[in-house]
Amino acid sequence: MGFWTVHLLKFDNIKSVQEMEPPMRFGAWNASNFKSRFFARTFLIETHTGWFTRKVLITPDKPDTFLTLLHGRGVSLL
């Protein structure tokens, strides 16, 4: 299966990351929804700046690896 890059987000532009718990896992009213997996671990990323949106919902393929990358770059999970 292939992938489609929508946007590249630099780690220094990440303001916060929050794991969304059910029932909020399905979305936040003011976030752009880029989730591609149903019933998967969902994260809300808030950025410092952005021309399109500052809040994005994602469902990483490997959530634990995603969290390890964030921690390695000094971004903490709320």
PDB file of N, H, CA, C and O in Angstrom:
ATOM      1  N   MET A   1       0.840  -1.177   0.000  1.00  0.00           N
ATOM      2  CA  MET A   1       0.000   0.000   0.000  1.00  0.00           C
ATOM      3  C   MET A   1       0.887   1.243   0.000  1.00  0.00           C
ATOM      4  O   MET A   1       1.906   1.278   0.690  1.00  0.00           O
ATOM      5  N   GLY A   2       0.522   2.220  -0.738  1.00  0.00           N
ATOM      6  H   GLY A   2      -0.306   2.192  -1.299  1.00  0.00           H
ATOM      7  CA  GLY A   2       1.305   3.441  -0.833  1.00  0.00           C
ATOM      8  C   GLY A   2       0.880   4.479   0.182  1.00  0.00           C
ATOM      9  O   GLY A   2       0.042   4.216   1.044  1.00  0.00           O
ATOM     10  N   PHE A   3       1.459   5.649   0.075  1.00  0.00           N
ATOM     11  H   PHE A   3       2.140   5.863  -0.626  1.00  0.00           H
ATOM     12  CA  PHE A   3       1.092   6.744   0.963  1.00  0.00           C
ATOM     13  C   PHE A   3       1.117   8.042   0.175  1.00  0.00           C
ATOM     14  O   PHE A   3       1.686   8.121  -0.913  1.00  0.00           O
ATOM     15  N   TRP A   4       0.496   9.041   0.740  1.00  0.00           N
ATOM     16  H   TRP A   4       0.034   8.977   1.625  1.00  0.00           H
ATOM     17  CA  TRP A   4       0.397  10.335   0.110  1.00  0.00           C
ATOM     18  C   TRP A   4       0.777  11.388   1.135  1.00  0.00           C
ATOM     19  O   TRP A   4       0.089  11.546   2.143  1.00  0.00           O
ATOM     20  N   THR A   5       1.851  12.102   0.894  1.00  0.00           N
ATOM     21  H   THR A   5       2.410  11.973   0.075  1.00  0.00           H
ATOM     22  CA  THR A   5       2.301  13.133   1.813  1.00  0.00           C
ATOM     23  C   THR A   5       1.434  14.369   1.627  1.00  0.00           C
ATOM     24  O   THR A   5       1.371  14.945   0.541  1.00  0.00           O
ATOM     25  N   VAL A   6       0.768  14.765   2.704  1.00  0.00           N
ATOM     26  H   VAL A   6       0.819  14.298   3.586  1.00  0.00           H
ATOM     27  CA  VAL A   6      -0.102  15.932   2.671  1.00  0.00           C
ATOM     28  C   VAL A   6       0.656  17.163   3.143  1.00  0.00           C
ATOM     29  O   VAL A   6       0.523  18.247   2.574  1.00  0.00           O
ATOM     30  N   HIS A   7       1.455  16.982   4.194  1.00  0.00           N
ATOM     31  H   HIS A   7       1.563  16.101   4.656  1.00  0.00           H
ATOM     32  CA  HIS A   7       2.181  18.112   4.766  1.00  0.00           C
ATOM     33  C   HIS A   7       3.338  17.583   5.597  1.00  0.00           C
ATOM     34  O   HIS A   7       3.192  16.577   6.292  1.00  0.00           O
ATOM     35  N   LEU A   8       4.469  18.236   5.534  1.00  0.00           N
ATOM     36  H   LEU A   8       4.588  19.053   4.970  1.00  0.00           H
ATOM     37  CA  LEU A   8       5.604  17.897   6.381  1.00  0.00           C
ATOM     38  C   LEU A   8       5.655  18.892   7.523  1.00  0.00           C
ATOM     39  O   LEU A   8       5.743  20.100   7.303  1.00  0.00           O
ATOM     40  N   LEU A   9       5.601  18.389   8.727  1.00  0.00           N
ATOM     41  H   LEU A   9       5.530  17.407   8.906  1.00  0.00           H
ATOM     42  CA  LEU A   9       5.573  19.239   9.914  1.00  0.00           C
ATOM     43  C   LEU A   9       6.900  19.112  10.653  1.00  0.00           C
ATOM     44  O   LEU A   9       7.300  18.013  11.036  1.00  0.00           O
ATOM     45  N   LYS A  10       7.579  20.231  10.851  1.00  0.00           N
ATOM     46  H   LYS A  10       7.254  21.125  10.540  1.00  0.00           H
ATOM     47  CA  LYS A  10       8.850  20.229  11.570  1.00  0.00           C
ATOM     48  C   LYS A  10       8.591  20.101  13.069  1.00  0.00           C
ATOM     49  O   LYS A  10       7.632  20.666  13.596  1.00  0.00           O
ATOM     50  N   PHE A  11       9.453  19.355  13.743  1.00  0.00           N
ATOM     51  H   PHE A  11      10.231  18.896  13.315  1.00  0.00           H
ATOM     52  CA  PHE A  11       9.287  19.128  15.176  1.00  0.00           C
ATOM     53  C   PHE A  11       9.284  20.433  15.971  1.00  0.00           C
ATOM     54  O   PHE A  11       8.552  20.552  16.954  1.00  0.00           O
ATOM     55  N   ASP A  12      10.094  21.415  15.557  1.00  0.00           N
ATOM     56  H   ASP A  12      10.689  21.318  14.759  1.00  0.00           H
ATOM     57  CA  ASP A  12      10.151  22.668  16.318  1.00  0.00           C
ATOM     58  C   ASP A  12       8.889  23.514  16.167  1.00  0.00           C
ATOM     59  O   ASP A  12       8.727  24.500  16.885  1.00  0.00           O
ATOM     60  N   ASN A  13       7.993  23.152  15.250  1.00  0.00           N
ATOM     61  H   ASN A  13       8.125  22.351  14.666  1.00  0.00           H
ATOM     62  CA  ASN A  13       6.726  23.863  15.095  1.00  0.00           C
ATOM     63  C   ASN A  13       5.600  23.205  15.897  1.00  0.00           C
ATOM     64  O   ASN A  13       4.482  23.718  15.926  1.00  0.00           O
ATOM     65  N   ILE A  14       5.887  22.070  16.548  1.00  0.00           N
ATOM     66  H   ILE A  14       6.796  21.652  16.525  1.00  0.00           H
ATOM     67  CA  ILE A  14       4.863  21.389  17.344  1.00  0.00           C
ATOM     68  C   ILE A  14       4.765  22.040  18.715  1.00  0.00           C
ATOM     69  O   ILE A  14       5.738  22.086  19.469  1.00  0.00           O
ATOM     70  N   LYS A  15       3.592  22.534  19.020  1.00  0.00           N
ATOM     71  H   LYS A  15       2.803  22.497  18.408  1.00  0.00           H
ATOM     72  CA  LYS A  15       3.333  23.160  20.321  1.00  0.00           C
ATOM     73  C   LYS A  15       2.968  22.105  21.357  1.00  0.00           C
ATOM     74  O   LYS A  15       3.456  22.143  22.487  1.00  0.00           O
ATOM     75  N   SER A  16       2.100  21.155  20.970  1.00  0.00           N
ATOM     76  H   SER A  16       1.703  21.124  20.053  1.00  0.00           H
ATOM     77  CA  SER A  16       1.705  20.092  21.891  1.00  0.00           C
ATOM     78  C   SER A  16       1.145  18.905  21.118  1.00  0.00           C
ATOM     79  O   SER A  16       0.701  19.034  19.977  1.00  0.00           O
ATOM     80  N   VAL A  17       1.177  17.743  21.771  1.00  0.00           N
ATOM     81  H   VAL A  17       1.538  17.638  22.698  1.00  0.00           H
ATOM     82  CA  VAL A  17       0.587  16.530  21.226  1.00  0.00           C
ATOM     83  C   VAL A  17      -0.224  15.898  22.346  1.00  0.00           C
ATOM     84  O   VAL A  17       0.245  15.760  23.476  1.00  0.00           O
ATOM     85  N   GLN A  18      -1.438  15.522  22.012  1.00  0.00           N
ATOM     86  H   GLN A  18      -1.819  15.634  21.094  1.00  0.00           H
ATOM     87  CA  GLN A  18      -2.334  14.935  23.008  1.00  0.00           C
ATOM     88  C   GLN A  18      -2.975  13.687  22.414  1.00  0.00           C
ATOM     89  O   GLN A  18      -3.484  13.719  21.294  1.00  0.00           O
ATOM     90  N   GLU A  19      -2.950  12.580  23.169  1.00  0.00           N
ATOM     91  H   GLU A  19      -2.536  12.553  24.079  1.00  0.00           H
ATOM     92  CA  GLU A  19      -3.651  11.387  22.711  1.00  0.00           C
ATOM     93  C   GLU A  19      -5.120  11.553  23.032  1.00  0.00           C
ATOM     94  O   GLU A  19      -5.487  11.881  24.161  1.00  0.00           O
ATOM     95  N   MET A  20      -5.955  11.327  22.040  1.00  0.00           N
ATOM     96  H   MET A  20      -5.657  11.061  21.124  1.00  0.00           H
ATOM     97  CA  MET A  20      -7.395  11.504  22.191  1.00  0.00           C
ATOM     98  C   MET A  20      -8.010  10.207  22.708  1.00  0.00           C
ATOM     99  O   MET A  20      -7.803   9.138  22.134  1.00  0.00           O
ATOM    100  N   GLU A  21      -8.757  10.311  23.780  1.00  0.00           N
ATOM    101  H   GLU A  21      -8.925  11.179  24.246  1.00  0.00           H
ATOM    102  CA  GLU A  21      -9.429   9.157  24.372  1.00  0.00           C
ATOM    103  C   GLU A  21     -10.864   9.104  23.874  1.00  0.00           C
ATOM    104  O   GLU A  21     -11.452  10.142  23.572  1.00  0.00           O
ATOM    105  N   PRO A  22     -11.433   7.908  23.785  1.00  0.00           N
ATOM    106  CA  PRO A  22     -12.851   7.808  23.385  1.00  0.00           C
ATOM    107  C   PRO A  22     -13.722   8.578  24.367  1.00  0.00           C
ATOM    108  O   PRO A  22     -13.410   8.553  25.557  1.00  0.00           O
ATOM    109  N   PRO A  23     -14.762   9.242  23.972  1.00  0.00           N
ATOM    110  CA  PRO A  23     -15.318   9.309  22.620  1.00  0.00           C
ATOM    111  C   PRO A  23     -14.694  10.404  21.772  1.00  0.00           C
ATOM    112  O   PRO A  23     -15.061  10.536  20.604  1.00  0.00           O
ATOM    113  N   MET A  24     -13.770  11.194  22.302  1.00  0.00           N
ATOM    114  H   MET A  24     -13.472  11.087  23.251  1.00  0.00           H
ATOM    115  CA  MET A  24     -13.148  12.282  21.537  1.00  0.00           C
ATOM    116  C   MET A  24     -12.224  11.753  20.445  1.00  0.00           C
ATOM    117  O   MET A  24     -11.754  12.528  19.612  1.00  0.00           O
ATOM    118  N   ARG A  25     -11.958  10.463  20.434  1.00  0.00           N
ATOM    119  H   ARG A  25     -12.340   9.833  21.110  1.00  0.00           H
ATOM    120  CA  ARG A  25     -11.062   9.873  19.454  1.00  0.00           C
ATOM    121  C   ARG A  25     -11.546  10.135  18.028  1.00  0.00           C
ATOM    122  O   ARG A  25     -10.745  10.164  17.094  1.00  0.00           O
ATOM    123  N   PHE A  26     -12.842  10.324  17.862  1.00  0.00           N
ATOM    124  H   PHE A  26     -13.493  10.301  18.621  1.00  0.00           H
ATOM    125  CA  PHE A  26     -13.396  10.496  16.522  1.00  0.00           C
ATOM    126  C   PHE A  26     -13.204  11.904  15.974  1.00  0.00           C
ATOM    127  O   PHE A  26     -13.450  12.134  14.790  1.00  0.00           O
ATOM    128  N   GLY A  27     -12.779  12.836  16.789  1.00  0.00           N
ATOM    129  H   GLY A  27     -12.579  12.649  17.751  1.00  0.00           H
ATOM    130  CA  GLY A  27     -12.494  14.153  16.249  1.00  0.00           C
ATOM    131  C   GLY A  27     -12.638  15.264  17.255  1.00  0.00           C
ATOM    132  O   GLY A  27     -13.317  15.128  18.272  1.00  0.00           O
ATOM    133  N   ALA A  28     -12.003  16.338  16.960  1.00  0.00           N
ATOM    134  H   ALA A  28     -11.451  16.449  16.134  1.00  0.00           H
ATOM    135  CA  ALA A  28     -12.132  17.569  17.720  1.00  0.00           C
ATOM    136  C   ALA A  28     -12.781  18.568  16.769  1.00  0.00           C
ATOM    137  O   ALA A  28     -12.429  18.626  15.591  1.00  0.00           O
ATOM    138  N   TRP A  29     -13.700  19.331  17.261  1.00  0.00           N
ATOM    139  H   TRP A  29     -13.987  19.284  18.218  1.00  0.00           H
ATOM    140  CA  TRP A  29     -14.518  20.183  16.390  1.00  0.00           C
ATOM    141  C   TRP A  29     -13.710  21.187  15.585  1.00  0.00           C
ATOM    142  O   TRP A  29     -14.140  21.576  14.499  1.00  0.00           O
ATOM    143  N   ASN A  30     -12.560  21.619  16.075  1.00  0.00           N
ATOM    144  H   ASN A  30     -12.211  21.304  16.957  1.00  0.00           H
ATOM    145  CA  ASN A  30     -11.799  22.655  15.373  1.00  0.00           C
ATOM    146  C   ASN A  30     -10.475  22.140  14.799  1.00  0.00           C
ATOM    147  O   ASN A  30      -9.573  22.933  14.529  1.00  0.00           O
ATOM    148  N   ALA A  31     -10.351  20.828  14.610  1.00  0.00           N
ATOM    149  H   ALA A  31     -11.084  20.184  14.829  1.00  0.00           H
ATOM    150  CA  ALA A  31      -9.115  20.251  14.079  1.00  0.00           C
ATOM    151  C   ALA A  31      -9.345  19.688  12.681  1.00  0.00           C
ATOM    152  O   ALA A  31     -10.427  19.196  12.363  1.00  0.00           O
ATOM    153  N   SER A  32      -8.313  19.770  11.860  1.00  0.00           N
ATOM    154  H   SER A  32      -7.433  20.170  12.118  1.00  0.00           H
ATOM    155  CA  SER A  32      -8.365  19.129  10.547  1.00  0.00           C
ATOM    156  C   SER A  32      -8.158  17.637  10.746  1.00  0.00           C
ATOM    157  O   SER A  32      -7.232  17.216  11.439  1.00  0.00           O
ATOM    158  N   ASN A  33      -9.014  16.853  10.141  1.00  0.00           N
ATOM    159  H   ASN A  33      -9.766  17.196   9.578  1.00  0.00           H
ATOM    160  CA  ASN A  33      -9.009  15.416  10.364  1.00  0.00           C
ATOM    161  C   ASN A  33      -8.238  14.708   9.245  1.00  0.00           C
ATOM    162  O   ASN A  33      -8.719  14.597   8.118  1.00  0.00           O
ATOM    163  N   PHE A  34      -7.032  14.230   9.578  1.00  0.00           N
ATOM    164  H   PHE A  34      -6.641  14.320  10.494  1.00  0.00           H
ATOM    165  CA  PHE A  34      -6.211  13.480   8.628  1.00  0.00           C
ATOM    166  C   PHE A  34      -6.045  12.037   9.094  1.00  0.00           C
ATOM    167  O   PHE A  34      -5.038  11.394   8.799  1.00  0.00           O
ATOM    168  N   LYS A  35      -7.040  11.533   9.822  1.00  0.00           N
ATOM    169  H   LYS A  35      -7.859  12.055  10.062  1.00  0.00           H
ATOM    170  CA  LYS A  35      -6.993  10.157  10.293  1.00  0.00           C
ATOM    171  C   LYS A  35      -7.269   9.223   9.118  1.00  0.00           C
ATOM    172  O   LYS A  35      -8.082   9.522   8.243  1.00  0.00           O
ATOM    173  N   SER A  36      -6.574   8.086   9.118  1.00  0.00           N
ATOM    174  H   SER A  36      -5.914   7.844   9.829  1.00  0.00           H
ATOM    175  CA  SER A  36      -6.759   7.121   8.038  1.00  0.00           C
ATOM    176  C   SER A  36      -7.108   5.731   8.560  1.00  0.00           C
ATOM    177  O   SER A  36      -7.231   4.789   7.777  1.00  0.00           O
ATOM    178  N   ARG A  37      -7.270   5.596   9.885  1.00  0.00           N
ATOM    179  H   ARG A  37      -7.171   6.362  10.521  1.00  0.00           H
ATOM    180  CA  ARG A  37      -7.581   4.302  10.478  1.00  0.00           C
ATOM    181  C   ARG A  37      -8.714   4.471  11.483  1.00  0.00           C
ATOM    182  O   ARG A  37      -8.669   5.357  12.337  1.00  0.00           O
ATOM    183  N   PHE A  38      -9.733   3.617  11.379  1.00  0.00           N
ATOM    184  H   PHE A  38      -9.770   2.897  10.686  1.00  0.00           H
ATOM    185  CA  PHE A  38     -10.834   3.639  12.337  1.00  0.00           C
ATOM    186  C   PHE A  38     -10.430   2.898  13.601  1.00  0.00           C
ATOM    187  O   PHE A  38      -9.723   1.893  13.537  1.00  0.00           O
ATOM    188  N   PHE A  39     -10.870   3.385  14.728  1.00  0.00           N
ATOM    189  H   PHE A  39     -11.445   4.201  14.780  1.00  0.00           H
ATOM    190  CA  PHE A  39     -10.646   2.750  16.032  1.00  0.00           C
ATOM    191  C   PHE A  39      -9.171   2.561  16.360  1.00  0.00           C
ATOM    192  O   PHE A  39      -8.813   1.638  17.093  1.00  0.00           O
ATOM    193  N   ALA A  40      -8.318   3.421  15.827  1.00  0.00           N
ATOM    194  H   ALA A  40      -8.609   4.170  15.233  1.00  0.00           H
ATOM    195  CA  ALA A  40      -6.884   3.377  16.103  1.00  0.00           C
ATOM    196  C   ALA A  40      -6.537   4.469  17.101  1.00  0.00           C
ATOM    197  O   ALA A  40      -7.336   5.374  17.342  1.00  0.00           O
ATOM    198  N   ARG A  41      -5.348   4.382  17.679  1.00  0.00           N
ATOM    199  H   ARG A  41      -4.699   3.647  17.482  1.00  0.00           H
ATOM    200  CA  ARG A  41      -4.886   5.443  18.581  1.00  0.00           C
ATOM    201  C   ARG A  41      -4.803   6.747  17.791  1.00  0.00           C
ATOM    202  O   ARG A  41      -4.179   6.816  16.732  1.00  0.00           O
ATOM    203  N   THR A  42      -5.442   7.766  18.329  1.00  0.00           N
ATOM    204  H   THR A  42      -5.949   7.711  19.189  1.00  0.00           H
ATOM    205  CA  THR A  42      -5.553   9.053  17.649  1.00  0.00           C
ATOM    206  C   THR A  42      -4.819  10.119  18.446  1.00  0.00           C
ATOM    207  O   THR A  42      -4.913  10.167  19.673  1.00  0.00           O
ATOM    208  N   PHE A  43      -4.087  10.973  17.741  1.00  0.00           N
ATOM    209  H   PHE A  43      -4.010  10.934  16.745  1.00  0.00           H
ATOM    210  CA  PHE A  43      -3.328  12.054  18.371  1.00  0.00           C
ATOM    211  C   PHE A  43      -3.745  13.390  17.781  1.00  0.00           C
ATOM    212  O   PHE A  43      -3.967  13.515  16.577  1.00  0.00           O
ATOM    213  N   LEU A  44      -3.847  14.381  18.647  1.00  0.00           N
ATOM    214  H   LEU A  44      -3.667  14.279  19.625  1.00  0.00           H
ATOM    215  CA  LEU A  44      -4.126  15.755  18.245  1.00  0.00           C
ATOM    216  C   LEU A  44      -2.825  16.530  18.338  1.00  0.00           C
ATOM    217  O   LEU A  44      -2.251  16.665  19.419  1.00  0.00           O
ATOM    218  N   ILE A  45      -2.360  17.037  17.206  1.00  0.00           N
ATOM    219  H   ILE A  45      -2.827  16.927  16.328  1.00  0.00           H
ATOM    220  CA  ILE A  45      -1.135  17.833  17.158  1.00  0.00           C
ATOM    221  C   ILE A  45      -1.533  19.290  17.017  1.00  0.00           C
ATOM    222  O   ILE A  45      -2.290  19.653  16.116  1.00  0.00           O
ATOM    223  N   GLU A  46      -1.016  20.124  17.916  1.00  0.00           N
ATOM    224  H   GLU A  46      -0.401  19.829  18.647  1.00  0.00           H
ATOM    225  CA  GLU A  46      -1.228  21.568  17.834  1.00  0.00           C
ATOM    226  C   GLU A  46       0.101  22.224  17.490  1.00  0.00           C
ATOM    227  O   GLU A  46       1.124  21.941  18.113  1.00  0.00           O
ATOM    228  N   THR A  47       0.077  23.106  16.489  1.00  0.00           N
ATOM    229  H   THR A  47      -0.755  23.335  15.983  1.00  0.00           H
ATOM    230  CA  THR A  47       1.302  23.753  16.032  1.00  0.00           C
ATOM    231  C   THR A  47       1.372  25.202  16.514  1.00  0.00           C
ATOM    232  O   THR A  47       0.367  25.804  16.892  1.00  0.00           O
ATOM    233  N   HIS A  48       2.595  25.742  16.486  1.00  0.00           N
ATOM    234  H   HIS A  48       3.411  25.254  16.179  1.00  0.00           H
ATOM    235  CA  HIS A  48       2.779  27.158  16.833  1.00  0.00           C
ATOM    236  C   HIS A  48       2.245  28.058  15.726  1.00  0.00           C
ATOM    237  O   HIS A  48       1.591  29.066  15.994  1.00  0.00           O
ATOM    238  N   THR A  49       2.531  27.686  14.479  1.00  0.00           N
ATOM    239  H   THR A  49       3.062  26.868  14.261  1.00  0.00           H
ATOM    240  CA  THR A  49       2.099  28.488  13.331  1.00  0.00           C
ATOM    241  C   THR A  49       1.505  27.567  12.272  1.00  0.00           C
ATOM    242  O   THR A  49       1.698  26.351  12.302  1.00  0.00           O
ATOM    243  N   GLY A  50       0.794  28.160  11.356  1.00  0.00           N
ATOM    244  H   GLY A  50       0.637  29.147  11.331  1.00  0.00           H
ATOM    245  CA  GLY A  50       0.243  27.389  10.241  1.00  0.00           C
ATOM    246  C   GLY A  50      -0.696  28.244   9.426  1.00  0.00           C
ATOM    247  O   GLY A  50      -1.517  28.975   9.980  1.00  0.00           O
ATOM    248  N   TRP A  51      -0.582  28.160   8.120  1.00  0.00           N
ATOM    249  H   TRP A  51       0.085  27.566   7.670  1.00  0.00           H
ATOM    250  CA  TRP A  51      -1.443  28.974   7.261  1.00  0.00           C
ATOM    251  C   TRP A  51      -2.795  28.306   7.038  1.00  0.00           C
ATOM    252  O   TRP A  51      -3.781  28.995   6.780  1.00  0.00           O
ATOM    253  N   PHE A  52      -2.863  26.981   7.132  1.00  0.00           N
ATOM    254  H   PHE A  52      -2.062  26.421   7.342  1.00  0.00           H
ATOM    255  CA  PHE A  52      -4.105  26.262   6.873  1.00  0.00           C
ATOM    256  C   PHE A  52      -4.826  25.922   8.178  1.00  0.00           C
ATOM    257  O   PHE A  52      -6.013  26.213   8.325  1.00  0.00           O
ATOM    258  N   THR A  53      -4.133  25.322   9.101  1.00  0.00           N
ATOM    259  H   THR A  53      -3.169  25.085   8.982  1.00  0.00           H
ATOM    260  CA  THR A  53      -4.705  24.914  10.372  1.00  0.00           C
ATOM    261  C   THR A  53      -3.608  24.825  11.417  1.00  0.00           C
ATOM    262  O   THR A  53      -2.430  24.684  11.090  1.00  0.00           O
ATOM    263  N   ARG A  54      -4.002  24.907  12.652  1.00  0.00           N
ATOM    264  H   ARG A  54      -4.959  25.021  12.917  1.00  0.00           H
ATOM    265  CA  ARG A  54      -3.031  24.752  13.733  1.00  0.00           C
ATOM    266  C   ARG A  54      -3.309  23.520  14.575  1.00  0.00           C
ATOM    267  O   ARG A  54      -2.556  23.220  15.501  1.00  0.00           O
ATOM    268  N   LYS A  55      -4.384  22.802  14.264  1.00  0.00           N
ATOM    269  H   LYS A  55      -4.996  23.046  13.512  1.00  0.00           H
ATOM    270  CA  LYS A  55      -4.714  21.570  14.979  1.00  0.00           C
ATOM    271  C   LYS A  55      -5.021  20.482  13.957  1.00  0.00           C
ATOM    272  O   LYS A  55      -5.827  20.677  13.047  1.00  0.00           O
ATOM    273  N   VAL A  56      -4.362  19.325  14.122  1.00  0.00           N
ATOM    274  H   VAL A  56      -3.708  19.166  14.862  1.00  0.00           H
ATOM    275  CA  VAL A  56      -4.498  18.230  13.171  1.00  0.00           C
ATOM    276  C   VAL A  56      -4.676  16.927  13.940  1.00  0.00           C
ATOM    277  O   VAL A  56      -3.977  16.676  14.922  1.00  0.00           O
ATOM    278  N   LEU A  57      -5.615  16.103  13.491  1.00  0.00           N
ATOM    279  H   LEU A  57      -6.183  16.307  12.693  1.00  0.00           H
ATOM    280  CA  LEU A  57      -5.808  14.764  14.040  1.00  0.00           C
ATOM    281  C   LEU A  57      -5.138  13.750  13.123  1.00  0.00           C
ATOM    282  O   LEU A  57      -5.326  13.783  11.907  1.00  0.00           O
ATOM    283  N   ILE A  58      -4.348  12.839  13.719  1.00  0.00           N
ATOM    284  H   ILE A  58      -4.195  12.813  14.707  1.00  0.00           H
ATOM    285  CA  ILE A  58      -3.686  11.798  12.935  1.00  0.00           C
ATOM    286  C   ILE A  58      -3.816  10.448  13.639  1.00  0.00           C
ATOM    287  O   ILE A  58      -4.054  10.383  14.845  1.00  0.00           O
ATOM    288  N   THR A  59      -3.657   9.378  12.869  1.00  0.00           N
ATOM    289  H   THR A  59      -3.464   9.431  11.889  1.00  0.00           H
ATOM    290  CA  THR A  59      -3.601   8.014  13.404  1.00  0.00           C
ATOM    291  C   THR A  59      -2.343   7.368  12.835  1.00  0.00           C
ATOM    292  O   THR A  59      -2.391   6.779  11.755  1.00  0.00           O
ATOM    293  N   PRO A  60      -1.214   7.470  13.544  1.00  0.00           N
ATOM    294  CA  PRO A  60       0.034   6.906  13.014  1.00  0.00           C
ATOM    295  C   PRO A  60      -0.048   5.385  12.885  1.00  0.00           C
ATOM    296  O   PRO A  60      -0.726   4.715  13.664  1.00  0.00           O
ATOM    297  N   ASP A  61       0.656   4.862  11.886  1.00  0.00           N
ATOM    298  H   ASP A  61       1.206   5.406  11.253  1.00  0.00           H
ATOM    299  CA  ASP A  61       0.707   3.417  11.657  1.00  0.00           C
ATOM    300  C   ASP A  61       1.321   2.702  12.859  1.00  0.00           C
ATOM    301  O   ASP A  61       0.851   1.639  13.264  1.00  0.00           O
ATOM    302  N   LYS A  62       2.373   3.293  13.424  1.00  0.00           N
ATOM    303  H   LYS A  62       2.755   4.156  13.095  1.00  0.00           H
ATOM    304  CA  LYS A  62       3.060   2.720  14.586  1.00  0.00           C
ATOM    305  C   LYS A  62       3.085   3.774  15.686  1.00  0.00           C
ATOM    306  O   LYS A  62       4.041   4.544  15.777  1.00  0.00           O
ATOM    307  N   PRO A  63       2.045   3.821  16.525  1.00  0.00           N
ATOM    308  CA  PRO A  63       1.939   4.867  17.538  1.00  0.00           C
ATOM    309  C   PRO A  63       3.098   4.900  18.528  1.00  0.00           C
ATOM    310  O   PRO A  63       3.525   5.982  18.933  1.00  0.00           O
ATOM    311  N   ASP A  64       3.614   3.741  18.924  1.00  0.00           N
ATOM    312  H   ASP A  64       3.267   2.863  18.595  1.00  0.00           H
ATOM    313  CA  ASP A  64       4.724   3.726  19.883  1.00  0.00           C
ATOM    314  C   ASP A  64       5.991   4.310  19.274  1.00  0.00           C
ATOM    315  O   ASP A  64       6.744   5.003  19.958  1.00  0.00           O
ATOM    316  N   THR A  65       6.229   4.039  18.011  1.00  0.00           N
ATOM    317  H   THR A  65       5.618   3.476  17.456  1.00  0.00           H
ATOM    318  CA  THR A  65       7.373   4.625  17.308  1.00  0.00           C
ATOM    319  C   THR A  65       7.193   6.134  17.174  1.00  0.00           C
ATOM    320  O   THR A  65       8.151   6.891  17.335  1.00  0.00           O
ATOM    321  N   PHE A  66       5.977   6.571  16.881  1.00  0.00           N
ATOM    322  H   PHE A  66       5.199   5.956  16.751  1.00  0.00           H
ATOM    323  CA  PHE A  66       5.659   7.997  16.798  1.00  0.00           C
ATOM    324  C   PHE A  66       5.967   8.691  18.122  1.00  0.00           C
ATOM    325  O   PHE A  66       6.569   9.764  18.136  1.00  0.00           O
ATOM    326  N   LEU A  67       5.556   8.081  19.233  1.00  0.00           N
ATOM    327  H   LEU A  67       5.067   7.209  19.222  1.00  0.00           H
ATOM    328  CA  LEU A  67       5.806   8.659  20.561  1.00  0.00           C
ATOM    329  C   LEU A  67       7.302   8.687  20.881  1.00  0.00           C
ATOM    330  O   LEU A  67       7.786   9.636  21.497  1.00  0.00           O
ATOM    331  N   THR A  68       8.028   7.659  20.469  1.00  0.00           N
ATOM    332  H   THR A  68       7.634   6.888  19.969  1.00  0.00           H
ATOM    333  CA  THR A  68       9.476   7.623  20.681  1.00  0.00           C
ATOM    334  C   THR A  68      10.161   8.751  19.911  1.00  0.00           C
ATOM    335  O   THR A  68      11.061   9.404  20.438  1.00  0.00           O
ATOM    336  N   LEU A  69       9.741   8.980  18.673  1.00  0.00           N
ATOM    337  H   LEU A  69       9.010   8.449  18.245  1.00  0.00           H
ATOM    338  CA  LEU A  69      10.303  10.081  17.881  1.00  0.00           C
ATOM    339  C   LEU A  69      10.022  11.432  18.525  1.00  0.00           C
ATOM    340  O   LEU A  69      10.903  12.290  18.582  1.00  0.00           O
ATOM    341  N   LEU A  70       8.794  11.624  19.012  1.00  0.00           N
ATOM    342  H   LEU A  70       8.078  10.927  18.966  1.00  0.00           H
ATOM    343  CA  LEU A  70       8.447  12.876  19.686  1.00  0.00           C
ATOM    344  C   LEU A  70       9.318  13.090  20.912  1.00  0.00           C
ATOM    345  O   LEU A  70       9.867  14.172  21.121  1.00  0.00           O
ATOM    346  N   HIS A  71       9.437  12.042  21.718  1.00  0.00           N
ATOM    347  H   HIS A  71       8.992  11.163  21.549  1.00  0.00           H
ATOM    348  CA  HIS A  71      10.231  12.148  22.952  1.00  0.00           C
ATOM    349  C   HIS A  71      11.699  12.463  22.621  1.00  0.00           C
ATOM    350  O   HIS A  71      12.335  13.261  23.309  1.00  0.00           O
ATOM    351  N   GLY A  72      12.228  11.835  21.571  1.00  0.00           N
ATOM    352  H   GLY A  72      11.711  11.187  21.012  1.00  0.00           H
ATOM    353  CA  GLY A  72      13.607  12.079  21.164  1.00  0.00           C
ATOM    354  C   GLY A  72      13.864  13.501  20.704  1.00  0.00           C
ATOM    355  O   GLY A  72      14.994  13.985  20.762  1.00  0.00           O
ATOM    356  N   ARG A  73      12.811  14.173  20.247  1.00  0.00           N
ATOM    357  H   ARG A  73      11.893  13.779  20.200  1.00  0.00           H
ATOM    358  CA  ARG A  73      12.935  15.570  19.797  1.00  0.00           C
ATOM    359  C   ARG A  73      12.497  16.568  20.863  1.00  0.00           C
ATOM    360  O   ARG A  73      12.430  17.770  20.606  1.00  0.00           O
ATOM    361  N   GLY A  74      12.198  16.066  22.060  1.00  0.00           N
ATOM    362  H   GLY A  74      12.252  15.089  22.269  1.00  0.00           H
ATOM    363  CA  GLY A  74      11.838  16.963  23.163  1.00  0.00           C
ATOM    364  C   GLY A  74      10.401  17.408  23.170  1.00  0.00           C
ATOM    365  O   GLY A  74      10.072  18.386  23.842  1.00  0.00           O
ATOM    366  N   VAL A  75       9.521  16.726  22.442  1.00  0.00           N
ATOM    367  H   VAL A  75       9.788  15.932  21.896  1.00  0.00           H
ATOM    368  CA  VAL A  75       8.104  17.048  22.434  1.00  0.00           C
ATOM    369  C   VAL A  75       7.399  16.099  23.382  1.00  0.00           C
ATOM    370  O   VAL A  75       7.463  14.883  23.205  1.00  0.00           O
ATOM    371  N   SER A  76       6.726  16.644  24.391  1.00  0.00           N
ATOM    372  H   SER A  76       6.675  17.632  24.535  1.00  0.00           H
ATOM    373  CA  SER A  76       6.085  15.776  25.372  1.00  0.00           C
ATOM    374  C   SER A  76       4.602  15.608  25.059  1.00  0.00           C
ATOM    375  O   SER A  76       3.973  16.466  24.438  1.00  0.00           O
ATOM    376  N   LEU A  77       4.073  14.494  25.500  1.00  0.00           N
ATOM    377  H   LEU A  77       4.583  13.798  26.004  1.00  0.00           H
ATOM    378  CA  LEU A  77       2.666  14.175  25.318  1.00  0.00           C
ATOM    379  C   LEU A  77       1.884  14.763  26.483  1.00  0.00           C
ATOM    380  O   LEU A  77       2.271  14.603  27.641  1.00  0.00           O
ATOM    381  N   LEU A  78       0.794  15.437  26.179  1.00  0.00           N
ATOM    382  H   LEU A  78       0.480  15.567  25.239  1.00  0.00           H
ATOM    383  CA  LEU A  78      -0.046  16.010  27.247  1.00  0.00           C
ATOM    384  C   LEU A  78      -0.918  14.952  27.861  1.00  0.00           C
ATOM    385  O   LEU A  78      -1.692  15.242  28.773  1.00  0.00           O
TER     386      LEU A  78
END
